[in-house]
Amino acid sequence: MYRFAAVARHNAVLFAREPGPAIGRIVMPLVFVSLLRPLYQAAQGRAAGTTQAVAGTLVLFSLLGMSLVGWAIVTERGWRTLDRLRATPARTIELVAGKAVPVIVLLLAQQAVLIGYAVAVLGLRPANYAMLALAVLGWAVALLGMGSAIGALARSHSELSLVVDTGSVVLGGLAGAMVPLSTMPGWARAAAPASPGYWAMQSISGALDGDTGTALRAIGVLLAIGIAAGAVAAARIARGWRRGHPL
């Protein structure tokens, strides 16, 4: 347990020393949703437009948040500190979990700040707050797993940025985060379920609208995605260590 706590504390210190990316991931969605909400309301109506603006902004910018966990893994590799961790008694699961804790706190903070702002300032009225909290947690787990897998597979910070930035736009677009799915081409609607962001939109919109069945089904998919991606990350790290190099 103490090894897990030490890794988590170490990564929290790294984020605290370089807070810029985390602050940007929290502040940018507030500006984005404020500017675009009137456009969505004009096209969809007041309530539906606000839901689309908030859910879409949350999904799009939290996808970009995958870079936070990936950055932590790639940085450790660049510093060659993973070699030192390999020499400790810490197990792979402890190291991955220790890196995950500060990141999931940041991801939850990003989403909580946006939703809180939407409720307090934009007039958002979620139908089910408990389900919304569960949807946010499920999405954070999926993001954490995907970010860990990308960080374990990426060979440099530039490669990480390319994958996260490009992937966020593609997955966010297919999810309906930018424009409603109903307005997208048929091929895009058919491909939408392949995007984790689609299930995030389903879970968050379902919670906001009170559609419990849709929200729960989507949350289950998100948790499965997070667990599968996290397993890929752990296996990649462990395989690299067995071969005698960081990753």
C-alpha positions as CSV (number, residue, x, y, z in Angstrom):
1,M,0.0,0.0,0.0
2,Y,2.8,2.4,0.9
3,R,4.4,1.8,-2.6
4,F,1.2,2.8,-4.3
5,A,0.9,5.9,-2.1
6,A,4.5,6.9,-2.9
7,V,3.9,6.7,-6.6
8,A,0.6,8.6,-6.4
9,R,2.3,11.3,-4.3
10,H,5.2,11.6,-6.7
11,N,2.9,12.1,-9.7
12,A,0.8,14.6,-7.8
13,V,4.0,16.6,-7.2
14,L,4.9,16.5,-10.9
15,F,1.4,17.9,-11.8
16,A,1.7,20.6,-9.2
17,R,5.1,21.7,-10.5
18,E,3.7,22.0,-14.1
19,P,0.0,23.1,-13.5
20,G,-0.4,24.8,-16.9
21,P,-1.9,21.8,-18.9
22,A,-4.3,20.9,-16.1
23,I,-5.5,24.5,-15.7
24,G,-6.0,24.8,-19.4
25,R,-8.1,21.7,-19.5
26,I,-10.4,23.1,-16.9
27,V,-10.7,26.7,-18.1
28,M,-11.0,26.2,-21.8
29,P,-14.3,24.2,-21.7
30,L,-15.9,27.1,-19.7
31,V,-15.1,29.6,-22.5
32,F,-16.1,27.1,-25.2
33,V,-19.5,26.3,-23.7
34,S,-20.3,29.9,-23.0
35,L,-19.6,31.0,-26.6
36,L,-21.4,28.1,-28.3
37,R,-24.4,27.6,-26.2
38,P,-26.5,30.3,-27.9
39,L,-25.8,28.7,-31.2
40,Y,-27.0,25.3,-30.0
41,Q,-30.1,26.9,-28.4
42,A,-31.0,28.7,-31.6
43,A,-30.9,25.4,-33.5
44,Q,-32.4,23.0,-30.9
45,G,-34.3,25.1,-28.3
46,R,-33.3,26.3,-24.9
47,A,-33.2,23.0,-22.9
48,A,-32.0,20.7,-25.6
49,G,-29.4,23.3,-26.8
50,T,-28.0,23.6,-23.3
51,T,-27.8,19.8,-22.9
52,Q,-26.0,19.5,-26.2
53,A,-23.6,22.3,-25.4
54,V,-22.7,21.0,-22.0
55,A,-22.4,17.3,-22.9
56,G,-20.6,18.0,-26.1
57,T,-18.1,20.3,-24.5
58,L,-17.5,18.0,-21.6
59,V,-16.8,15.0,-23.9
60,L,-14.6,16.9,-26.4
61,F,-12.4,18.6,-23.8
62,S,-12.1,15.5,-21.5
63,L,-10.9,13.5,-24.5
64,L,-8.1,16.0,-24.7
65,G,-7.5,15.3,-21.0
66,M,-6.1,11.9,-22.0
67,S,-2.8,13.6,-22.6
68,L,-2.4,14.2,-18.9
69,V,-2.0,10.5,-17.9
70,G,-0.1,9.7,-21.1
71,W,2.3,12.6,-20.4
72,A,3.1,11.1,-17.0
73,I,4.1,7.8,-18.5
74,V,6.1,9.2,-21.4
75,T,7.9,11.6,-19.1
76,E,8.9,8.8,-16.7
77,R,10.3,7.0,-19.7
78,G,12.2,10.1,-21.0
79,W,13.7,10.6,-17.6
80,R,14.7,7.0,-17.3
81,T,13.1,6.9,-13.9
82,L,11.0,3.8,-14.9
83,D,14.2,1.9,-14.7
84,R,14.5,2.8,-11.0
85,L,10.9,1.9,-10.4
86,R,11.6,-1.4,-12.1
87,A,14.2,-2.1,-9.4
88,T,11.8,-1.6,-6.6
89,P,9.4,-4.2,-5.1
90,A,6.4,-2.3,-6.5
91,R,4.2,-4.4,-8.8
92,T,3.0,-3.2,-12.1
93,I,-0.6,-2.7,-10.9
94,E,0.7,-0.5,-8.0
95,L,2.7,1.7,-10.4
96,V,-0.2,2.1,-12.9
97,A,-2.7,2.8,-10.1
98,G,-0.4,5.2,-8.4
99,K,-0.1,7.2,-11.6
100,A,-3.8,7.0,-12.1
101,V,-5.0,8.6,-8.9
102,P,-3.8,12.2,-9.5
103,V,-5.0,12.0,-13.1
104,I,-8.5,10.8,-12.3
105,V,-8.8,13.6,-9.7
106,L,-8.0,16.1,-12.4
107,L,-10.4,14.5,-14.9
108,L,-13.2,14.6,-12.3
109,A,-12.4,18.1,-11.4
110,Q,-12.5,19.2,-15.0
111,Q,-16.0,17.7,-15.4
112,A,-17.3,18.8,-12.0
113,V,-16.2,22.4,-12.7
114,L,-17.9,22.5,-16.1
115,I,-21.1,21.0,-14.8
116,G,-21.1,23.2,-11.8
117,Y,-20.7,26.3,-14.0
118,A,-23.5,25.1,-16.3
119,V,-25.8,24.7,-13.4
120,A,-24.9,27.9,-11.6
121,V,-24.6,30.2,-14.7
122,L,-26.1,28.6,-17.7
123,G,-29.3,27.3,-16.1
124,L,-28.6,23.6,-16.6
125,R,-31.0,21.4,-14.6
126,P,-30.0,17.7,-14.5
127,A,-32.9,15.3,-14.1
128,N,-30.8,12.9,-12.0
129,Y,-27.7,14.2,-10.2
130,A,-26.7,10.8,-8.8
131,M,-26.8,9.2,-12.3
132,L,-24.9,12.2,-13.7
133,A,-22.2,11.7,-11.1
134,L,-22.0,8.0,-12.0
135,A,-21.8,8.9,-15.7
136,V,-18.9,11.3,-15.0
137,L,-17.1,8.7,-13.0
138,G,-17.6,6.0,-15.7
139,W,-16.3,8.4,-18.4
140,A,-13.3,9.3,-16.2
141,V,-12.4,5.6,-15.8
142,A,-12.6,5.1,-19.6
143,L,-10.4,8.2,-20.2
144,L,-7.9,7.0,-17.6
145,G,-7.6,3.6,-19.3
146,M,-7.3,5.0,-22.8
147,G,-4.8,7.7,-21.7
148,S,-2.6,5.0,-20.0
149,A,-2.7,2.8,-23.1
150,I,-1.7,5.7,-25.3
151,G,1.1,6.7,-23.0
152,A,2.4,3.2,-22.8
153,L,2.5,2.8,-26.6
154,A,3.6,6.3,-27.6
155,R,7.4,6.7,-28.1
156,S,7.6,10.4,-27.5
157,H,5.7,13.5,-26.3
158,S,5.2,14.6,-29.9
159,E,3.7,11.2,-30.9
160,L,1.5,11.3,-27.8
161,S,0.2,14.8,-28.8
162,L,-0.4,13.7,-32.3
163,V,-2.5,10.7,-31.2
164,V,-4.4,12.5,-28.5
165,D,-5.1,15.7,-30.5
166,T,-6.1,14.0,-33.7
167,G,-8.0,11.2,-31.9
168,S,-9.9,13.6,-29.7
169,V,-11.3,15.5,-32.7
170,V,-12.2,12.3,-34.6
171,L,-13.7,10.5,-31.6
172,G,-15.5,13.7,-30.4
173,G,-16.8,14.4,-33.9
174,L,-18.2,10.8,-34.3
175,A,-19.7,11.0,-30.8
176,G,-21.9,14.0,-31.7
177,A,-20.0,16.3,-29.4
178,M,-19.7,19.0,-32.0
179,V,-23.0,18.6,-33.8
180,P,-26.0,16.4,-33.0
181,L,-25.8,12.9,-34.5
182,S,-29.1,13.5,-36.2
183,T,-27.5,16.1,-38.5
184,M,-24.5,14.0,-39.4
185,P,-24.1,11.8,-42.6
186,G,-25.4,8.3,-42.5
187,W,-22.0,6.7,-42.5
188,A,-21.0,8.9,-39.5
189,R,-24.1,7.8,-37.5
190,A,-23.4,4.2,-38.3
191,A,-19.7,4.5,-37.1
192,A,-20.6,6.6,-34.0
193,P,-20.9,3.6,-31.5
194,A,-17.2,2.8,-32.3
195,S,-16.2,6.0,-30.5
196,P,-16.0,5.9,-26.7
197,G,-17.2,9.5,-26.8
198,Y,-20.5,8.3,-28.2
199,W,-21.1,6.3,-25.0
200,A,-20.0,9.2,-22.9
201,M,-22.6,11.4,-24.7
202,Q,-25.2,8.7,-24.2
203,S,-24.5,8.4,-20.5
204,I,-24.3,12.1,-19.8
205,S,-27.3,13.1,-21.9
206,G,-29.3,10.3,-20.4
207,A,-28.5,11.4,-16.9
208,L,-29.3,15.1,-17.8
209,D,-32.6,14.1,-19.4
210,G,-33.6,11.4,-16.9
211,D,-33.2,8.4,-19.2
212,T,-31.8,6.0,-16.6
213,G,-31.8,2.9,-18.9
214,T,-29.7,4.6,-21.6
215,A,-27.4,6.1,-19.0
216,L,-26.7,2.8,-17.2
217,R,-26.1,0.9,-20.4
218,A,-23.6,3.5,-21.6
219,I,-21.8,3.6,-18.3
220,G,-21.4,-0.2,-18.5
221,V,-19.7,0.2,-21.9
222,L,-17.4,3.0,-20.6
223,L,-16.3,0.9,-17.7
224,A,-15.5,-2.0,-20.0
225,I,-13.5,0.3,-22.2
226,G,-11.5,1.6,-19.3
227,I,-10.7,-1.8,-17.9
228,A,-9.7,-3.2,-21.3
229,A,-7.5,-0.2,-22.1
230,G,-5.9,-0.2,-18.7
231,A,-5.1,-3.9,-19.1
232,V,-3.3,-3.1,-22.4
233,A,-1.3,-0.4,-20.6
234,A,-0.3,-2.7,-17.8
235,A,0.7,-5.5,-20.1
236,R,2.8,-3.1,-22.3
237,I,4.7,-1.8,-19.3
238,A,5.2,-5.2,-17.8
239,R,6.4,-6.7,-21.1
240,G,8.9,-3.8,-21.5
241,W,10.3,-4.4,-18.0
242,R,10.7,-8.1,-18.6
243,R,12.8,-7.3,-21.6
244,G,15.0,-5.1,-19.5
245,H,14.1,-1.7,-20.8
246,P,11.5,0.9,-19.6
247,L,8.9,0.3,-22.3
